[in-house]
Amino acid sequence: MVALPESKACNALVAEAQPEFALYSAAARAIGSVGHEHVLSAVLEGFRDFYGGLWVGGKVELTSTRLSFSPNVLNQLAHKGDYSWSIPLPEIQALSHEFGFLSGIICIETPRGRAKLRCFGAKGFLARIAEQQKTARYAPQHAGEA
């Protein structure tokens, strides 16, 4: 068993993620490639259509009561808005694994919708989430028992 909290580098699929084109434009100017924002926009829209959103890099953290995602600094700069989220473990209705090229994908179903995380070691991390979720569901019902 891994000690909690457990943190892991990952990407989260964010349907509403919007790129911060000012950052991309500044980088393009720095390398002498100006005026290609429309190309980048088209590529990102292709990714959004294919995946159902954009993959935002960051960190996932599993505690005894929650599963949380927070974007890393680079992705905070590269996207408009804050795409952090936190799910109480008892709200997780289903967990599943999907194949992903190079890294696996963890699917998390809640009453508020679906979250997807892409990371190395996804199957093992999914098992730890499921194990902790069972503990979190059991604990509140029997909190007064010795």
Backbone torsions as a table, in degrees:
resi	resn	phi	psi	omega
1	MET	NA	137.9	179.9
2	VAL	-89.6	139.1	178.0
3	ALA	-68.6	144.3	178.0
4	LEU	-101.1	151.6	-1.8
5	PRO	-73.2	151.3	176.7
6	GLU	-114.2	127.4	179.1
7	SER	-113.4	149.4	-177.3
8	LYS	-149.8	135.7	173.3
9	ALA	-68.0	138.4	-178.2
10	CYS	-161.1	177.0	169.5
11	ASN	-121.2	139.5	176.1
12	ALA	-111.9	136.6	176.4
13	LEU	-79.9	120.7	-177.0
14	VAL	-120.8	110.6	-176.6
15	ALA	-61.5	-38.2	-174.5
16	GLU	-95.3	8.5	-178.2
17	ALA	-59.7	132.8	179.0
18	GLN	-121.7	126.1	178.6
19	PRO	-69.7	150.4	176.2
20	GLU	-95.0	92.8	-173.7
21	PHE	-65.8	-21.4	178.2
22	ALA	-61.0	-39.4	178.2
23	LEU	-65.6	-46.0	179.5
24	TYR	-63.2	-39.2	179.4
25	SER	-64.6	-41.0	178.4
26	ALA	-64.2	-41.5	178.2
27	ALA	-65.1	-40.4	179.1
28	ALA	-63.6	-42.4	177.7
29	ARG	-62.5	-38.1	-178.2
30	ALA	-64.1	-30.1	179.7
31	ILE	-103.0	6.1	176.0
32	GLY	80.5	22.6	179.7
33	SER	-118.1	88.6	-174.5
34	VAL	-104.4	148.9	172.8
35	GLY	86.8	19.1	-178.7
36	HIS	-110.3	19.0	-179.1
37	GLU	-60.8	-34.8	-179.6
38	HIS	-64.5	-33.5	177.8
39	VAL	-68.4	-47.1	178.1
40	LEU	-61.0	-42.5	178.8
41	SER	-59.8	-43.3	179.3
42	ALA	-64.7	-40.5	178.7
43	VAL	-64.3	-45.5	-179.9
44	LEU	-65.4	-36.2	176.2
45	GLU	-65.7	-35.5	174.9
46	GLY	-62.5	-43.8	175.8
47	PHE	-61.4	-45.3	-178.6
48	ARG	-60.1	-44.1	179.8
49	ASP	-64.6	-42.0	-176.7
50	PHE	-70.0	-46.7	-174.6
51	TYR	-93.3	-16.7	-175.1
52	GLY	86.0	21.0	-179.3
53	GLY	157.5	-169.2	176.4
54	LEU	-114.0	143.7	176.2
55	TRP	-81.4	122.7	-178.9
56	VAL	-109.4	123.8	-178.0
57	GLY	-77.6	145.7	179.3
58	GLY	178.2	-143.6	-175.7
59	LYS	-136.4	137.0	172.7
60	VAL	-106.9	142.4	179.3
61	GLU	-129.6	129.8	176.3
62	LEU	-106.3	121.7	175.1
63	THR	-113.8	-174.4	179.8
64	SER	-69.6	-15.7	-175.8
65	THR	-128.3	-14.9	-172.1
66	ARG	-142.8	158.5	168.4
67	LEU	-120.6	122.1	-174.3
68	SER	-128.8	148.7	175.2
69	PHE	-124.5	138.8	173.3
70	SER	-139.1	132.2	178.9
71	PRO	-65.1	148.6	175.0
72	ASN	-76.8	171.7	-174.8
73	VAL	-59.2	-44.2	-179.7
74	LEU	-59.6	-42.9	-179.9
75	ASN	-75.0	-25.2	172.1
76	GLN	-64.9	-38.3	178.6
77	LEU	-74.7	-34.4	-173.8
78	ALA	-82.5	-9.8	-178.5
79	HIS	-128.1	149.3	173.1
80	LYS	-82.2	135.3	175.7
81	GLY	92.6	169.8	178.3
82	ASP	-107.3	118.3	-176.9
83	TYR	-105.9	26.2	175.5
84	SER	-70.8	150.3	173.6
85	TRP	-151.6	162.7	179.1
86	SER	-147.2	133.0	-178.0
87	ILE	-121.1	121.8	171.7
88	PRO	-62.7	133.5	-175.7
89	LEU	-56.2	-38.6	178.7
90	PRO	-63.2	-18.1	178.8
91	GLU	-80.8	-10.7	179.8
92	ILE	-73.0	120.4	-179.0
93	GLN	-92.6	-30.8	-179.1
94	ALA	-155.8	146.5	174.7
95	LEU	-127.4	138.9	176.9
96	SER	-150.3	167.1	-179.5
97	HIS	-117.6	136.9	173.8
98	GLU	-119.8	149.0	174.4
99	PHE	-67.1	139.4	173.7
100	GLY	-138.4	142.7	178.7
101	PHE	-63.9	123.4	-177.7
102	LEU	74.0	-42.3	-179.3
103	SER	-134.4	149.0	-179.6
104	GLY	-79.4	166.8	-179.1
105	ILE	-122.0	129.3	176.3
106	ILE	-99.9	125.3	177.4
107	CYS	-104.9	131.5	-176.8
108	ILE	-124.5	118.1	178.9
109	GLU	-100.9	131.5	177.0
110	THR	-135.0	170.3	175.3
111	PRO	-60.9	-24.4	-178.8
112	ARG	-88.6	-6.9	179.8
113	GLY	138.4	-162.1	-175.7
114	ARG	-114.6	139.0	173.5
115	ALA	-120.1	146.1	176.6
116	LYS	-129.3	135.1	176.8
117	LEU	-122.4	135.5	177.2
118	ARG	-113.9	122.9	-179.6
119	CYS	-157.8	162.0	172.1
120	PHE	-74.9	143.6	-178.4
121	GLY	71.8	30.1	-174.9
122	ALA	-59.9	-42.3	-177.9
123	LYS	-62.5	-42.2	178.7
124	GLY	-67.0	-41.5	179.5
125	PHE	-67.1	-38.8	177.0
126	LEU	-59.9	-41.3	178.7
127	ALA	-63.5	-38.5	178.7
128	ARG	-69.4	-36.7	175.7
129	ILE	-62.2	-47.2	-178.7
130	ALA	-61.6	-41.9	179.5
131	GLU	-63.2	-45.0	-179.5
132	GLN	-69.7	-33.5	178.0
133	GLN	-62.5	-42.4	177.8
134	LYS	-61.2	-42.7	178.4
135	THR	-63.5	-43.1	-178.9
136	ALA	-66.3	-36.4	179.3
137	ARG	-69.7	-36.4	-177.3
138	TYR	-76.3	-40.3	-172.4
139	ALA	-56.7	-50.1	-176.5
140	PRO	-63.1	-32.8	-177.8
141	GLN	-71.3	-25.2	-174.5
142	HIS	-124.3	29.4	-174.2
143	ALA	-62.8	-31.6	-176.9
144	GLY	-84.8	-7.2	-177.8
145	GLU	-79.9	146.1	178.0
146	ALA	-97.2	NA	NA
